[in-house]
């Protein structure tokens, strides 16, 4: 699901959103992948949506994008 961030920020954000800012360059590979999987599972079970800005580093963002692909509750 693609969301225009400017549109999102001009409206009240519902309480069922989680903003994730986990994008440290030092946390890579399996650690980052495991954290992303766990966050997605928790959000899905609890019926929360995730707003996850992507890190500009392609290595970090690719790891996260691979986990988030086809997750309907992630923006």
C-alpha positions in Angstrom: 0.0 0.0 0.0 1.5 3.3 -1.0 0.5 6.4 1.0 1.4 10.0 0.2 3.1 11.1 3.4 1.9 14.7 3.0 -1.7 13.6 2.8 -1.2 11.3 5.8 0.3 14.1 7.9 -2.6 16.5 7.2 -5.1 14.2 8.7 -5.4 12.9 12.3 -3.5 9.6 12.6 -5.6 6.8 14.2 -4.5 5.3 17.4 -3.8 1.9 15.7 -0.6 3.0 14.0 2.9 2.2 15.0 5.7 4.5 13.8 8.9 2.5 13.4 12.2 4.3 13.2 14.5 1.3 13.4 17.0 1.9 10.7 20.4 2.0 12.3 23.1 1.2 9.9 24.8 -0.9 12.6 21.9 -3.3 12.8 22.1 -5.3 9.6 21.5 -8.7 8.1 19.7 -11.2 10.3 19.3 -8.9 13.3 17.4 -6.3 11.3 15.4 -9.0 9.4 14.4 -10.7 12.7 13.3 -7.4 14.2 11.3 -6.5 11.1 9.6 -9.9 11.1 8.7 -9.6 14.8 7.3 -6.0 14.4 5.2 -7.2 11.5 3.9 -10.2 13.4 3.0 -8.1 16.5 1.2 -5.5 14.4 -0.7 -8.0 12.4 -1.9 -9.9 15.6 -2.9 -6.7 17.3 -4.5 -5.2 14.2 -2.1 -2.3 14.0 -0.8 -0.6 10.9 2.9 0.2 10.6 4.3 3.4 9.3 8.0 2.7 8.6 10.1 5.4 6.9 12.9 3.8 4.9 16.6 4.4 5.6 18.5 6.0 2.7 21.1 3.2 2.8 20.1 0.7 0.2 21.5 -2.3 2.2 19.4 -1.4 5.2 16.3 -0.5 3.3 16.4 -3.6 1.1 16.5 -5.9 4.1 13.4 -4.1 5.5 11.6 -4.0 2.1 12.1 -7.8 1.7 10.3 -8.5 4.9 7.6 -5.9 4.4 6.7 -7.0 0.8 3.0 -8.0 0.6 2.3 -6.9 4.2 -1.0 -5.1 3.8 -0.8 -3.4 7.2 2.6 -1.7 6.4 2.9 1.8 4.9 
